[in-house]
Amino acid sequence: MKSSFAEYALLFKALSDETRLRIFSMLSDEERCACDILEEVNITQPTLSYHMKMLCDCGLANSRKDGQWVKYTVNRERVKQLEEFLEELPQFEKSREKKK
């Protein structure tokens, strides 16, 4: 495994909240402005900032400033790493069982 379990736990923690999961799903289609996310998810600006900080801090989302707004996208490379982790997980467990 390229990364630690603790690192992946942060990804799962970020996705374990219903609002963040919904935002992440919205970002999977295209880049979204914070104003669009606010409108669609119906949350306050401070709440959106909190959720986006969690998604960006763990690397699942990227942000860029565009005028007065911030635009967000899914970090495809990070999603690919998560997919690889999930695919390798059964093999990792099997190798641990053989060592017992």
N, C-alpha and C positions, 0 to 999 in steps of 0.2 A: 504494500500500500504506500502510495507516494506521500500522503499526508496522514496526520494523526487522527485518531478517533475523536479527540477533543475538537479538532478543527471541523470535522464533519458534523459533530454534535451542534456546533454553532449554526451551521447551515440548516439543520433540521429544526433548531429552535426558532430561527428566523421564519421558517415556513410553517411553523406550528400554529401561528395565529391566523384566524380566519380572514381578517382584513388584509394582512400582508400577503397571504396566499392569493386572495382576489386581485390585489395590486400586481403581484408577480404574474398572474395569468394575463392581466391586461397588457403588461409590458412584453409578453411573449410574442404578441402580434406585431407590434411596432413601437417606435419611440413615442413616449407620451409626455406631455407637458404636465407639470404639477397642477395647473389650473384644470385640466381635463380630468385628472385623477380625483381631485377634490369634488368636482361636479358629479362624477359617476359614482363614487364611493360614499359621498355625503358625509364627510368628516371635516373637522376643522384643520386649519393650516398647521397649528402646532402638533396635532395628532399625526398628520401626514408626515411632517418632518421627522417625528419619532420613528414611524414605521420605515421611512425611506433610509434613515440612518442605520437601522438594523440591517436592512437588505444590502445597503452599500458597504457597511463595515465588514460583513462576512463575504463580500465579493460577488453576491448574486446579481446585483444591479450596478450600473454605472450612471453617473450624473454629469451633466454639463450645463453651464450657465448660458442662457439665451435671453439677453435683455434683462428684464426684471424677474423672469421665471427660470425655473430649472427644468430641464428635460431629462427623462430617465429611460434607460434601455436595460434589457436583460444582458448580463455578461455571459455570452454563449460559451466561452472557454471554461468558466466556472461550472456551468451546467454540465458540460461534457465531463469534467472531472468528477462531478457528483454521480453521473450515470456510470462512469467507469468504476467508481467505488462500489456502487450497488451491484454491478455485475461481478466484481471480484469478491464480494462479501461471502458468498457460499463457499468459494474455493479457499478463502482464508480460514473459515471455520473448519473445513475438512482437514486442512493441513495442521491445525491445532489439535484436532482429535487424534490424528496419527501420532503426534508427539507424546500423547498420554500413555 
